[in-house]
Amino acid sequence: MNRTRIPVFAWACLAVACTETAPPRALTPRELGNVTAFANALGYIRFFHPTDAAVGVNWDAFAVHGIRAIASARSDDSLAAALSSLFAPITSNVRFARTGAPLPTALQQPDDATHVVFWRHLGVGSPSGGGGITTGPYRSERVVAPLSEIGHAIAFQGEDPVVSLPPVPDPAHPMVVALGGGVSMSMPIALFTDAEFVEESLRVPNPSVVVERFTATDRATRLAAVALAWSLFRHFYPYFDVVHTDWPAALGTALRSAATDADGVAFQATLERLLAALHDGHGFIRPSPLPSTPDVRFGWAEGRVLVTAIGRSAAASGLAVGDEVVSVAGHPIETYLAERTPRISGATPQWIRSLALRDLLAGNPDARAQLRIRTASGATRDATLSRDVSLAETPKVAVNPKVDSIAEVAPGVLYVDLCRTTVALADSFIPRVQRATAVIFDMRGRMRWYPLKLLSHFSDTLIRSPRFMIPLITRPNYENVGFIDCSWTIAPAVPRLSARLIFLSYGGDISGEETLLGTVEGNRLGDIVGEPSAGTNGTVNPFVLPGGYNVTRAPLTNRPNLPDVAMRTEALGRPPVTAIAIGALWRQRVDERGAGVGRSGVRVLPHGTVHNRSVTCR
């Protein structure tokens, strides 16, 4: 059977030939329709049309060229013609026409066909259009199946158990979709073939190398970046039924903004707003290189932004724990939060606030951060701080700077700051725990190690992780999705330890921290004290957009882990969380009417709050 191919070098030449920079300009209604149609077609064909030719396409270069190629279309018919010309070299039996005009809904099976070929996505194996990133358990590959298996569950072999499998798609029945801009498309999501396997060189995406450097100062590059990001989420984001986001409307908003953005900073804000509509706690937009921040951490308490921890550099500037932030770079803190929070993607309010505070002083490492603070005495003063910590590393400054990273904070009660200790201490740590009656693990910050294996010493039965499932996708629009279960177990270990475990949580606990919290909660291994966590977990599936914007996402999102002993934000730090944790060890009683009993025996107020004045310990 004939296979459509395109030389790899053609895309490199194309990118060089199309190098240009178009200034900002608003999209006309016709242009918006054109780009919308292209963005939709791009996602369908890139991820679900399995030609040999498409394997080697550099989708970044293709998208930028495509935006320029369809911009001049002045009617529905001319747009359909432009899309046909653009996609023809890399497609087979794909047709475009003015919406309402007839399109093929059935294709004839060739006489020599024995199999079908289609894309099988476990997550997204090559999410960057220009290549260069493959991540964790995720992969995308073209696979074949005998004609007799059409409509039946696909074949899949792997180490992890299968929960469900999607069906083998039928190439005889192409899907017909309206793309916008007055144009529709007919596209088969599988193709007939006489091959019994896919050649290794054509199995997975292998984008060709281009020499053009795409910059956010170019209007077409910005529009292409929006189209690439939006179309990926269109087909692979698992929670549109939960967040109820109008994703087609989000595309129009992002395209209109991108067309007029004056520079890379403005365009980053556009991408952030697009991603924020997904409410994905793993969703980040970061420029390259990443900005830097001072060695200081902030917290939210009693409706105010307070300094909660400082490093040496911040301390040298005169900053102190408990100082209230009044303004940043001359702007009131309320103005900053009102502008920043709508641009943060998060599944929960506590995670959005945590990120807003983390980014509070982020910026160019060569420029110093300016803020005004109010001290405990009520006096205000200005502070200037150097940005000497990469934003990739949450400032590793102690929440309890006056307490050692591992310390006995009460008779028989061992305190461990997981943000300051490392896995190298794990082995030497066990003898100390054997002598303890209780252990408090402080997770308020980015942990440097995850004591999951240590938990095996605190259980007589098999420990099960939270459930992690990776979607297995063969059809567009997240339809008929299968799942692979990537959960894991930990066997009990010796010596068996009997110390009671307390975990201090906060709203910034995400991903690995939530794995730990979820394992503790699901296996009833200890008590959780503090704030609900971020509500986001899973292995990230990152990609890079034209212009150098690093995007992270994860196919998995989960509910926040709720503490056994919760504190409303007004009470954070007063009384100290560690003091409440120690009280929880002795089965706190809350002497207020209507209190309920938590699963650990800790009594909690109906709204999940614990007040210092009403807690007594026995």
VEXDREN-2710 file (C-alpha; in Angstrom, 1 decimal):
% VEXDREN-2710
k/r/px/py/pz
1/MET/0.0/0.0/0.0
2/ASN/1.1/3.6/-0.6
3/ARG/2.5/5.5/2.3
4/THR/2.7/9.3/2.3
5/ARG/6.1/10.6/3.2
6/ILE/7.8/14.0/3.5
7/PRO/11.5/14.6/3.7
8/VAL/12.7/15.6/7.1
9/PHE/14.9/18.4/5.7
10/ALA/11.8/20.0/4.2
11/TRP/10.6/21.2/7.6
12/ALA/14.0/22.6/8.5
13/CYS/14.1/24.5/5.2
14/LEU/10.6/25.7/5.7
15/ALA/11.4/27.1/9.1
16/VAL/14.4/29.1/7.8
17/ALA/12.4/30.4/4.8
18/CYS/9.6/31.6/7.0
19/THR/11.7/33.5/9.6
20/GLU/10.0/36.8/10.2
21/THR/8.7/39.0/13.0
22/ALA/5.2/40.4/12.8
23/PRO/4.3/43.2/15.2
24/PRO/1.3/43.1/17.6
25/ARG/-2.1/43.6/15.9
26/ALA/-5.7/42.8/16.9
27/LEU/-7.3/39.9/15.2
28/THR/-10.2/40.6/12.9
29/PRO/-13.3/38.4/13.3
30/ARG/-12.3/36.6/10.1
31/GLU/-8.7/36.0/11.3
32/LEU/-10.0/34.7/14.7
33/GLY/-12.1/32.2/12.9
34/ASN/-9.2/31.2/10.7
35/VAL/-6.8/30.6/13.6
36/THR/-9.5/28.8/15.6
37/ALA/-10.1/26.4/12.7
38/PHE/-6.4/25.8/12.4
39/ALA/-5.9/25.2/16.1
40/ASN/-8.6/22.6/16.1
41/ALA/-7.3/20.9/13.0
42/LEU/-3.8/20.9/14.4
43/GLY/-4.8/19.0/17.5
44/TYR/-6.9/16.4/15.7
45/ILE/-4.3/15.6/13.0
46/ARG/-1.2/15.9/15.2
47/PHE/-2.4/13.4/17.8
48/PHE/-4.9/11.2/16.0
49/HIS/-4.1/10.9/12.3
50/PRO/-1.4/8.2/12.0
51/THR/0.5/8.7/8.7
52/ASP/4.1/7.9/8.4
53/ALA/4.7/11.5/7.2
54/ALA/3.4/13.1/10.4
55/VAL/5.9/11.3/12.6
56/GLY/8.8/13.5/11.5
57/VAL/7.0/16.8/11.6
58/ASN/8.3/19.6/13.8
59/TRP/5.0/20.8/15.1
60/ASP/6.3/24.0/16.4
61/ALA/7.6/25.0/13.0
62/PHE/4.5/23.7/11.4
63/ALA/2.2/25.7/13.7
64/VAL/4.0/29.0/13.1
65/HIS/4.0/28.4/9.4
66/GLY/0.4/27.3/9.5
67/ILE/-0.7/30.5/11.3
68/ARG/0.9/32.6/8.5
69/ALA/-0.5/30.4/5.8
70/ILE/-4.1/30.7/6.7
71/ALA/-4.1/34.3/7.9
72/SER/-5.0/35.7/4.5
73/ALA/-8.1/33.5/3.9
74/ARG/-11.0/35.8/3.3
75/SER/-13.9/33.4/3.1
76/ASP/-15.0/29.9/4.4
77/ASP/-14.1/28.3/1.1
78/SER/-10.7/30.0/0.9
79/LEU/-10.0/28.9/4.5
80/ALA/-10.9/25.3/3.6
81/ALA/-8.6/25.5/0.6
82/ALA/-5.8/26.9/2.7
83/LEU/-6.1/24.1/5.3
84/SER/-6.2/21.5/2.6
85/SER/-3.0/22.8/1.0
86/LEU/-1.3/23.0/4.4
87/PHE/-2.1/19.6/5.7
88/ALA/-2.2/17.6/2.4
89/PRO/1.6/16.6/2.5
90/ILE/1.2/14.9/5.9
91/THR/-2.3/13.4/5.8
92/SER/-4.3/10.7/4.0
93/ASN/-8.0/11.0/3.2
94/VAL/-8.4/14.2/5.3
95/ARG/-10.9/16.6/3.7
96/PHE/-11.8/20.2/4.5
97/ALA/-15.0/22.0/3.3
98/ARG/-17.2/24.9/4.1
99/THR/-19.5/23.8/7.0
100/GLY/-22.7/22.4/5.5
101/ALA/-21.0/21.1/2.4
102/PRO/-20.8/17.3/2.0
103/LEU/-17.8/15.5/3.5
104/PRO/-16.9/11.8/3.4
105/THR/-18.4/9.7/6.2
106/ALA/-17.2/6.3/4.9
107/LEU/-14.0/5.1/3.3
108/GLN/-13.5/2.0/1.2
109/GLN/-11.2/-0.7/2.6
110/PRO/-8.4/-1.5/0.1
111/ASP/-8.2/-5.1/-1.1
112/ASP/-4.7/-5.7/0.3
113/ALA/-5.5/-4.3/3.8
114/THR/-4.8/-6.8/6.6
115/HIS/-4.4/-4.4/9.6
116/VAL/-5.2/-0.9/10.9
117/VAL/-2.7/1.6/12.3
118/PHE/-3.5/4.2/14.9
119/TRP/-2.0/6.3/17.7
120/ARG/-2.0/4.9/21.2
121/HIS/-1.3/7.5/23.9
122/LEU/-0.3/6.7/27.4
123/GLY/-0.5/10.3/28.6
124/VAL/1.3/12.2/25.9
125/GLY/4.7/10.8/25.0
126/SER/6.0/13.7/23.0
127/PRO/4.1/16.7/24.1
128/SER/6.7/19.3/22.8
129/GLY/6.1/20.0/19.1
130/GLY/9.8/20.5/18.6
131/GLY/10.8/17.4/20.6
132/GLY/13.4/17.2/23.3
133/ILE/11.2/16.1/26.2
134/THR/10.0/12.6/27.1
135/THR/8.7/12.1/30.6
136/GLY/8.3/9.3/33.1
137/PRO/5.7/6.7/32.3
138/TYR/4.2/8.6/29.4
139/ARG/4.5/7.5/25.7
140/SER/2.8/8.0/22.4
141/GLU/3.2/5.4/19.7
142/ARG/1.7/4.2/16.5
143/VAL/0.5/0.6/16.8
144/VAL/-1.3/-1.9/14.5
145/ALA/-4.1/-4.3/15.0
146/PRO/-5.7/-7.0/12.7
147/LEU/-8.9/-6.0/10.9
148/SER/-10.7/-8.5/13.0
149/GLU/-10.0/-6.5/16.2
150/ILE/-11.7/-3.3/15.0
151/GLY/-14.1/-2.2/17.7
152/HIS/-12.6/-4.6/20.3
153/ALA/-10.3/-3.6/23.2
154/ILE/-6.8/-2.7/22.0
155/ALA/-3.8/-4.9/23.0
156/PHE/-1.6/-3.6/25.7
157/GLN/1.3/-5.1/27.6
158/GLY/3.0/-3.5/30.5
159/GLU/4.1/-4.0/34.1
160/ASP/1.2/-2.2/35.6
161/PRO/-2.3/-3.7/35.8
162/VAL/-4.9/-2.7/33.2
163/VAL/-8.2/-1.2/34.6
164/SER/-9.8/-0.7/31.2
165/LEU/-8.9/-0.6/27.5
166/PRO/-10.2/1.6/24.7
167/PRO/-11.4/0.0/21.4
168/VAL/-9.5/-0.3/18.2
169/PRO/-10.7/2.6/16.0
170/ASP/-12.3/1.9/12.6
171/PRO/-10.7/3.6/9.6
172/ALA/-13.8/3.0/7.4
173/HIS/-15.7/5.6/9.4
174/PRO/-13.9/9.0/9.5
175/MET/-15.0/11.5/12.1
176/VAL/-16.6/14.7/10.8
177/VAL/-16.0/17.8/13.1
178/ALA/-16.7/21.5/12.8
179/LEU/-13.5/23.4/13.3
180/GLY/-14.8/26.9/13.5
181/GLY/-14.3/29.7/11.0
182/GLY/-17.1/28.2/8.9
183/VAL/-15.1/25.1/8.1
184/SER/-15.5/21.4/8.9
185/MET/-13.2/18.4/8.5
186/SER/-13.4/14.7/7.7
187/MET/-10.6/12.7/9.2
188/PRO/-10.0/9.0/9.8
189/ILE/-8.4/8.3/13.2
190/ALA/-7.0/5.0/11.9
191/LEU/-5.7/4.0/8.5
192/PHE/-5.8/0.7/6.6
193/THR/-2.4/-1.0/6.1
194/ASP/-0.9/-4.2/4.8
195/ALA/1.9/-4.1/7.4
196/GLU/1.9/-6.4/10.5
197/PHE/4.0/-4.0/12.5
198/VAL/5.2/-0.4/12.6
199/GLU/8.8/0.2/11.7
200/GLU/10.8/1.3/14.7
201/SER/11.9/4.6/13.1
202/LEU/8.2/5.4/12.5
203/ARG/6.7/4.2/15.7
204/VAL/7.0/7.3/18.0
205/PRO/7.1/11.0/17.2
206/ASN/10.5/12.1/16.0
207/PRO/10.3/15.9/15.2
208/SER/12.8/17.1/12.8
209/VAL/15.4/19.7/13.9
210/VAL/14.8/23.3/12.8
211/VAL/17.3/26.1/13.0
212/GLU/14.9/29.0/13.5
213/ARG/14.6/30.4/17.0
214/PHE/11.0/31.3/17.7
215/THR/10.5/34.4/19.9
216/ALA/7.5/35.8/21.7
217/THR/8.0/39.1/19.9
218/ASP/6.6/37.5/16.8
219/ARG/2.8/37.6/16.5
220/ALA/2.5/34.3/14.6
221/THR/4.7/32.5/17.2
222/ARG/2.5/33.7/20.0
223/LEU/-0.7/32.5/18.2
224/ALA/1.0/29.2/17.3
225/ALA/2.0/28.7/20.9
226/VAL/-1.6/29.2/22.1
227/ALA/-2.9/26.8/19.4
228/LEU/-0.3/24.1/20.4
229/ALA/-1.1/24.3/24.1
230/TRP/-4.8/24.6/23.8
231/SER/-5.1/21.7/21.4
232/LEU/-3.0/19.4/23.6
233/PHE/-5.3/20.1/26.6
234/ARG/-8.4/19.8/24.4
235/HIS/-7.7/16.1/23.9
236/PHE/-5.7/15.1/27.0
237/TYR/-7.0/17.1/30.0
238/PRO/-9.0/14.6/32.1
239/TYR/-11.2/16.9/34.1
240/PHE/-13.3/19.1/31.9
241/ASP/-16.4/17.4/33.3
242/VAL/-15.3/18.5/36.8
243/VAL/-14.1/22.0/36.3
244/HIS/-16.8/22.9/33.7
245/THR/-14.5/25.3/31.8
246/ASP/-15.7/26.6/28.5
247/TRP/-12.5/25.5/26.7
248/PRO/-13.5/26.7/23.2
249/ALA/-14.2/30.2/24.7
250/ALA/-10.9/30.1/26.4
251/LEU/-9.2/29.6/23.0
252/GLY/-10.7/32.8/21.6
253/THR/-9.8/34.8/24.7
254/ALA/-6.2/33.6/24.6
255/LEU/-5.8/34.2/20.8
256/ARG/-7.2/37.7/21.0
257/SER/-4.8/38.5/23.9
258/ALA/-1.8/36.9/22.2
259/ALA/-2.3/38.8/19.0
260/THR/-1.8/42.2/20.8
261/ASP/0.7/41.2/23.5
262/ALA/3.6/43.6/23.3
263/ASP/6.4/41.4/24.6
264/GLY/7.2/38.0/26.2
265/VAL/6.2/39.1/29.7
266/ALA/2.7/40.1/28.5
267/PHE/2.4/36.8/26.5
268/GLN/3.4/34.8/29.6
269/ALA/0.4/36.4/31.4
270/THR/-1.8/35.3/28.5
271/LEU/-0.6/31.7/28.7
272/GLU/-1.0/31.8/32.5
273/ARG/-4.6/32.9/32.2
274/LEU/-5.3/30.1/29.7
275/LEU/-3.8/27.5/32.0
276/ALA/-5.6/28.9/35.0
277/ALA/-8.9/28.1/33.4
278/LEU/-8.0/24.4/33.8
279/HIS/-7.6/24.6/37.6
280/ASP/-4.7/22.1/37.3
281/GLY/-2.4/22.4/40.3
282/HIS/0.5/21.0/38.3
283/GLY/-0.1/23.6/35.5
284/PHE/2.8/26.1/35.3
285/ILE/4.0/28.5/32.6
286/ARG/7.7/29.3/33.1
287/PRO/10.0/31.3/30.8
288/SER/13.5/30.2/30.2
289/PRO/15.6/31.0/32.1
290/LEU/13.6/30.9/35.3
291/PRO/13.4/34.0/37.6
292/SER/15.0/34.1/41.0
293/THR/13.7/35.0/44.4
294/PRO/15.1/36.0/47.9
295/ASP/15.6/33.4/50.6
296/VAL/12.3/34.2/52.4
297/ARG/9.0/32.5/52.7
298/PHE/5.6/34.1/53.3
299/GLY/2.4/32.8/54.8
300/TRP/-1.2/33.9/55.0
301/ALA/-2.6/34.5/58.4
302/GLU/-5.5/36.6/59.8
303/GLY/-6.0/38.1/56.3
304/ARG/-2.4/39.3/56.1
305/VAL/0.8/38.3/54.3
306/LEU/3.4/37.6/56.9
307/VAL/7.1/36.5/56.8
308/THR/7.1/32.9/58.1
309/ALA/10.8/32.0/57.5
310/ILE/14.0/33.7/56.4
311/GLY/17.4/32.7/55.3
312/ARG/20.7/34.4/56.0
313/SER/20.5/37.0/53.2
314/ALA/16.9/38.0/54.1
315/ALA/17.9/38.2/57.8
316/ALA/20.8/40.5/56.9
317/SER/18.4/42.9/55.3
318/GLY/16.6/43.3/58.6
319/LEU/13.6/41.1/57.8
320/ALA/12.2/39.2/60.7
321/VAL/9.6/36.4/61.1
322/GLY/6.2/37.9/61.8
323/ASP/6.8/41.0/59.7
324/GLU/3.7/42.0/57.7
325/VAL/4.1/42.7/54.0
326/VAL/2.4/46.1/53.2
327/SER/3.6/46.6/49.5
328/VAL/5.8/45.1/46.9
329/ALA/7.7/47.4/44.5
330/GLY/5.5/50.2/45.5
331/HIS/2.2/48.3/44.9
332/PRO/-0.1/47.5/47.8
333/ILE/0.0/43.8/48.6
334/GLU/-3.8/43.6/47.9
335/THR/-3.2/44.9/44.4
336/TYR/-0.5/42.3/43.7
337/LEU/-2.7/39.4/44.9
338/ALA/-5.8/40.6/43.0
339/GLU/-3.7/40.7/39.8
340/ARG/-1.6/37.5/40.4
341/THR/-4.2/35.0/41.6
342/PRO/-6.3/34.9/38.4
343/ARG/-3.2/33.8/36.5
344/ILE/-2.4/30.8/38.8
345/SER/-3.7/27.4/37.9
346/GLY/-4.8/25.5/41.0
347/ALA/-7.3/22.9/42.1
348/THR/-7.8/24.5/45.5
349/PRO/-7.7/28.1/46.9
350/GLN/-4.9/27.2/49.4
351/TRP/-2.6/26.1/46.6
352/ILE/-3.3/29.2/44.5
353/ARG/-2.5/31.4/47.5
354/SER/0.6/29.4/48.2
355/LEU/1.9/30.0/44.7
356/ALA/1.0/33.6/44.8
357/LEU/3.1/34.0/47.9
358/ARG/6.0/32.0/46.5
359/ASP/6.2/34.2/43.5
360/LEU/5.8/37.4/45.5
361/LEU/9.4/38.6/45.0
362/ALA/10.4/36.6/41.9
363/GLY/12.2/38.4/39.2
364/ASN/15.4/39.2/37.4
365/PRO/18.3/38.0/39.6
366/ASP/20.3/41.1/38.7
367/ALA/17.6/43.4/40.2
368/ARG/16.9/43.6/43.9
369/ALA/13.4/43.1/45.3
370/GLN/11.7/46.0/47.1
371/LEU/9.0/45.7/49.7
372/ARG/7.6/47.6/52.6
373/ILE/6.9/45.8/55.9
374/ARG/5.1/46.5/59.1
375/THR/6.9/45.2/62.2
376/ALA/5.3/43.7/65.3
377/SER/5.6/47.1/67.0
378/GLY/3.5/48.6/64.2
379/ALA/6.3/50.6/62.6
380/THR/6.7/50.5/58.8
381/ARG/10.0/50.4/56.9
382/ASP/11.4/49.5/53.5
383/ALA/13.5/46.4/52.8
384/THR/15.7/45.6/49.9
385/LEU/16.5/41.9/49.2
386/SER/18.8/40.2/46.7
387/ARG/17.3/37.5/44.5
388/ASP/19.8/34.7/44.9
389/VAL/17.5/31.5/44.8
390/SER/16.2/30.0/41.6
391/LEU/12.4/29.8/41.5
392/ALA/12.9/26.1/40.6
393/GLU/14.0/25.7/44.2
394/THR/11.5/26.8/46.9
395/PRO/13.6/28.7/49.4
396/LYS/14.9/26.0/51.8
397/VAL/14.6/28.1/55.0
398/ALA/13.4/26.7/58.2
399/VAL/9.8/27.1/59.4
400/ASN/11.1/26.6/63.0
401/PRO/14.6/28.1/62.7
402/LYS/15.2/27.8/66.5
403/VAL/14.6/24.1/66.4
404/ASP/17.1/21.7/64.9
405/SER/16.1/19.7/61.8
406/ILE/15.8/16.7/64.1
407/ALA/15.2/17.4/67.7
408/GLU/13.4/16.1/70.8
409/VAL/10.9/18.9/71.4
410/ALA/9.2/17.2/74.4
411/PRO/10.1/14.1/76.4
412/GLY/9.9/11.2/74.0
413/VAL/8.6/13.4/71.2
414/LEU/10.9/13.6/68.1
415/TYR/10.6/16.5/65.6
416/VAL/11.8/16.0/62.1
417/ASP/11.8/18.8/59.5
418/LEU/11.5/17.0/56.1
419/CYS/12.4/20.2/54.3
420/ARG/15.9/20.3/56.0
421/THR/16.8/16.7/56.4
422/THR/17.9/14.3/53.6
423/VAL/17.4/10.6/52.9
424/ALA/21.0/10.0/54.0
425/LEU/19.7/10.3/57.6
426/ALA/17.0/7.7/57.2
427/ASP/19.1/4.7/58.4
428/SER/20.6/6.5/61.4
429/PHE/17.2/7.8/62.2
430/ILE/15.5/4.5/63.0
431/PRO/17.4/3.9/66.3
432/ARG/16.2/7.4/67.5
433/VAL/12.6/6.6/66.6
434/GLN/12.8/3.3/68.6
435/ARG/13.3/5.3/71.7
436/ALA/10.5/7.8/70.9
437/THR/6.9/7.6/71.9
438/ALA/5.9/10.0/69.0
439/VAL/7.4/11.5/65.9
440/ILE/6.3/14.8/64.3
441/PHE/7.2/15.1/60.6
442/ASP/7.1/18.8/59.4
443/MET/6.1/19.0/55.8
444/ARG/5.5/22.7/55.5
445/GLY/7.7/23.4/52.5
446/ARG/9.2/21.5/49.7
447/MET/10.4/18.2/51.1
448/ARG/14.0/17.0/50.4
449/TRP/13.1/13.4/50.9
450/TYR/9.9/11.3/51.2
451/PRO/9.9/8.8/54.1
452/LEU/7.6/6.4/52.5
453/LYS/9.9/3.4/53.1
454/LEU/10.2/4.5/56.7
455/LEU/6.4/4.0/57.0
456/SER/6.9/0.3/56.5
457/HIS/8.2/0.1/60.0
458/PHE/4.9/1.4/61.4
459/SER/2.6/-1.2/59.9
460/ASP/1.9/-4.9/60.3
461/THR/0.1/-5.1/57.0
462/LEU/0.8/-4.2/53.4
463/ILE/0.8/-0.4/52.8
464/ARG/-1.1/0.8/49.7
465/SER/-0.4/4.0/47.9
466/PRO/-3.2/6.4/46.7
467/ARG/-4.6/5.2/43.4
468/PHE/-2.7/6.5/40.4
469/MET/-4.2/5.8/37.0
470/ILE/-2.7/6.9/33.6
471/PRO/-5.2/7.4/30.8
472/LEU/-4.8/5.2/27.7
473/ILE/-6.2/7.2/24.7
474/THR/-6.9/6.3/21.1
475/ARG/-9.7/8.7/20.3
476/PRO/-9.9/12.6/20.3
477/ASN/-11.8/14.6/22.9
478/TYR/-11.0/12.3/25.7
479/GLU/-13.6/9.8/24.6
480/ASN/-13.6/6.0/25.4
481/VAL/-10.5/6.4/27.6
482/GLY/-8.9/3.3/29.2
483/PHE/-6.7/3.4/32.3
484/ILE/-3.5/1.8/33.6
485/ASP/-3.2/1.5/37.4
486/CYS/0.3/2.7/38.6
487/SER/-0.4/2.4/42.3
488/TRP/2.1/0.6/44.4
489/THR/2.5/-1.2/47.7
490/ILE/5.1/-1.3/50.6
491/ALA/5.6/-4.4/52.6
492/PRO/6.0/-4.3/56.4
493/ALA/9.6/-4.1/57.6
494/VAL/11.5/-4.7/60.7
495/PRO/12.2/-3.5/63.3
496/ARG/8.5/-2.7/64.0
497/LEU/8.2/0.8/65.5
498/SER/5.4/1.8/67.7
499/ALA/5.8/5.6/68.0
500/ARG/2.8/7.6/67.1
501/LEU/3.1/9.7/63.9
502/ILE/2.0/13.2/63.4
503/PHE/2.4/15.0/60.0
504/LEU/2.3/18.8/59.8
505/SER/0.7/19.9/56.5
506/TYR/0.0/23.2/54.8
507/GLY/-1.8/24.4/51.6
508/GLY/1.5/24.2/49.6
509/ASP/1.8/20.4/50.0
510/ILE/1.5/19.0/46.5
511/SER/2.4/16.0/44.4
512/GLY/5.0/14.0/46.4
513/GLU/3.9/15.5/49.6
514/GLU/0.3/14.5/48.8
515/THR/1.4/11.0/48.0
516/LEU/2.9/10.8/51.5
517/LEU/-0.2/12.4/53.1
518/GLY/-2.6/10.2/51.1
519/THR/-0.6/7.1/52.1
520/VAL/-0.8/8.1/55.7
521/GLU/-4.5/8.9/55.5
522/GLY/-5.5/5.8/53.5
523/ASN/-3.6/3.3/55.7
524/ARG/-4.4/5.1/59.0
525/LEU/-0.7/5.4/59.9
526/GLY/-0.9/8.7/61.8
527/ASP/-2.5/12.0/62.3
528/ILE/-2.4/15.0/60.0
529/VAL/-2.3/18.5/61.6
530/GLY/-2.6/21.8/59.8
531/GLU/-4.1/23.0/56.5
532/PRO/-5.7/20.9/53.7
533/SER/-3.2/20.2/50.9
534/ALA/-3.1/21.4/47.3
535/GLY/-5.4/18.7/45.8
536/THR/-3.0/17.8/43.0
537/ASN/-0.9/14.7/42.5
538/GLY/0.7/12.7/39.7
539/THR/3.9/12.6/37.6
540/VAL/4.2/15.8/35.5
541/ASN/4.0/15.7/31.7
542/PRO/6.0/18.8/30.7
543/PHE/6.4/20.4/27.3
544/VAL/8.0/23.5/25.7
545/LEU/6.2/26.0/23.5
546/PRO/7.7/28.2/20.7
547/GLY/9.2/31.2/22.4
548/GLY/10.8/29.1/25.1
549/TYR/7.9/28.8/27.5
550/ASN/8.1/25.7/29.7
551/VAL/4.7/24.2/30.5
552/THR/4.0/21.5/33.1
553/ARG/0.9/19.4/33.5
554/ALA/-0.1/16.1/34.9
555/PRO/-2.9/13.7/33.8
556/LEU/-3.7/13.1/37.4
557/THR/-5.5/15.4/39.9
558/ASN/-6.8/14.3/43.3
559/ARG/-8.8/15.7/46.2
560/PRO/-6.9/17.5/48.9
561/ASN/-5.8/15.5/51.9
562/LEU/-7.8/16.8/54.9
563/PRO/-6.1/17.0/58.2
564/ASP/-7.4/15.2/61.3
565/VAL/-6.8/18.4/63.3
566/ALA/-7.4/21.4/61.0
567/MET/-6.7/25.1/61.7
568/ARG/-8.3/28.0/60.0
569/THR/-5.8/30.3/58.4
570/GLU/-6.3/33.0/61.0
571/ALA/-4.8/30.7/63.6
572/LEU/-1.7/29.6/61.8
573/GLY/1.3/30.1/63.8
574/ARG/-0.7/31.1/66.9
575/PRO/-0.6/28.7/68.7
576/PRO/2.4/27.0/66.9
577/VAL/1.4/24.0/64.8
578/THR/3.9/21.9/66.6
579/ALA/2.3/22.6/69.9
580/ILE/-1.1/21.5/68.5
581/ALA/0.5/18.4/67.1
582/ILE/1.9/17.5/70.5
583/GLY/-1.5/18.1/72.0
584/ALA/-3.0/15.7/69.4
585/LEU/-0.7/13.0/70.6
586/TRP/-2.6/12.9/73.9
587/ARG/-6.1/12.7/72.3
588/GLN/-7.1/16.3/72.6
589/ARG/-10.5/17.2/73.8
590/VAL/-12.3/20.3/72.5
591/ASP/-14.7/21.4/75.2
592/GLU/-17.2/23.1/72.9
593/ARG/-20.7/22.1/72.1
594/GLY/-21.2/20.2/68.8
595/ALA/-17.7/18.9/68.5
596/GLY/-17.2/15.7/66.5
597/VAL/-14.7/12.9/66.8
598/GLY/-12.2/12.5/64.0
599/ARG/-11.0/9.1/62.8
600/SER/-7.8/9.4/65.0
601/GLY/-9.9/10.1/68.1
602/VAL/-9.0/13.8/68.0
603/ARG/-12.1/15.9/68.6
604/VAL/-12.6/18.6/66.0
605/LEU/-15.0/21.5/65.7
606/PRO/-17.7/21.2/63.1
607/HIS/-15.9/23.6/60.7
608/GLY/-12.6/21.7/61.2
609/THR/-11.0/24.3/63.5
610/VAL/-9.1/24.1/66.7
611/HIS/-8.8/27.1/68.9
612/ASN/-6.1/27.5/71.5
613/ARG/-8.5/28.7/74.2
614/SER/-10.7/25.6/73.9
615/VAL/-8.0/22.8/73.7
616/THR/-7.1/20.9/76.8
617/CYS/-4.7/18.0/76.9
618/ARG/-4.8/15.0/79.1
END
